């Protein structure tokens, strides 16, 4: 049971009886306004970073070391029940220069504070059986055997570029979506794959297996701006598919259904043939969905979110 004014930001699962959700609890603030002049939120107490775990019958709450009672857990990924990683923000209510990142790891028995790579704000953790990948600006880092290793992801010499997302199927190579291309881990290094549009900015990647990978992003179409695209890899070639409605997270459930879930107040969509069909989630007024995950080997989809006061958890299973 979480404290009042709590919220969940992300969710990951290794099985139907091992679902992890991350976020914050105990934040206290109130809205102060002058009629006709607008208003603002007044922060009273900072949030406390929290992870809660579903064991099939109940939730158990975990505190995170190294967060000092003033933090928010932003992302979580579970590679196995004994290898779960969280990235988050220390002092999230402060101005950006006063904020810092944190990383925590569950080893099956306890949580451990893990120092991020120097100068890195970790994003998109992707855990597996032996370690974790994280995006770090234009590079990718790997934690294994108790240490971080930095890898060049092939960034071009341009402004405002980054690794946006990482995905790795069980037993398969890791893939990453970047603003200069889709890159793939070959066991020794990262290299850009061919067969995709030039000048594309890739936002999301979903590696289902070595021979099935989905990537979404945007490409320049005309003078009016950029247009969303989706491409699918079948092990030999990339084929364009129906673009997602917006910048959704891609999720594949065990029954072969592909989902696109907006993680910033938007909707949930299911791919039916060549059409994305919106599926209603009964989110209360003022609430939003912030994360989604599949349960490996099952048709179950989990989604989490928040309102101003309470966390939200949904499942179709």
Number of C-alpha atoms within 10 A of each C-alpha: 8 17 14 14 18 24 32 30 26 25 28 25 26 21 18 16 15 16 22 24 32 29 29 26 26 20 23 15 15 10 9 11 12 8 7 6 6 8 11 10 10 12 14 10 13 20 26 24 30 26 24 20 19 16 14 11 6 10 16 12 15 14 14 25 17 18 22 11 20 19 28 31 31 25 25 30 26 26 23 18 18 16 21 27 27 31 24 24 21 22 21 19 17 11 8 9 6 10 14 14 22 25 26 22 23 18 14 11 9 11 19 15 15 18 14 19 18 7 9 17 18 23 24 22 25 25 26 20 14 12 19 23 26 28 26 21 19 19 18 22 22 19 18 12 8 7 12 18 11 15 16 12 26 17 18 12 8 8 6 8 15 22 27 21 23 27 24 25 19 16 10 15 15 23 27 30 26 29 21 22 26 27 22 20 17 12 8 7 12 20 18 18 11 12 11 18 15 11 12 21 24 25 23 23 28 25 25 18 17 17 13 15 20 23 26 28 24 20 16 15 10 8 6 7 9 14 13 19 21 19 20 20 19 13 11 9 12 19 13 15 16 15 19 23 17 15 19 21 22 22 21 22 19 15 11 11 14 19 26 23 28 22 21 14 14 14 19 21 21 19 15 11 9 9 13 18 15 15 12 9 14 8 17 10 8 10 18 23 27 24 26 28 27 25 21 17 13 15 15 19 21 20 25 24 27 23 18 15 17 16 23 20 17 15 13 9 10
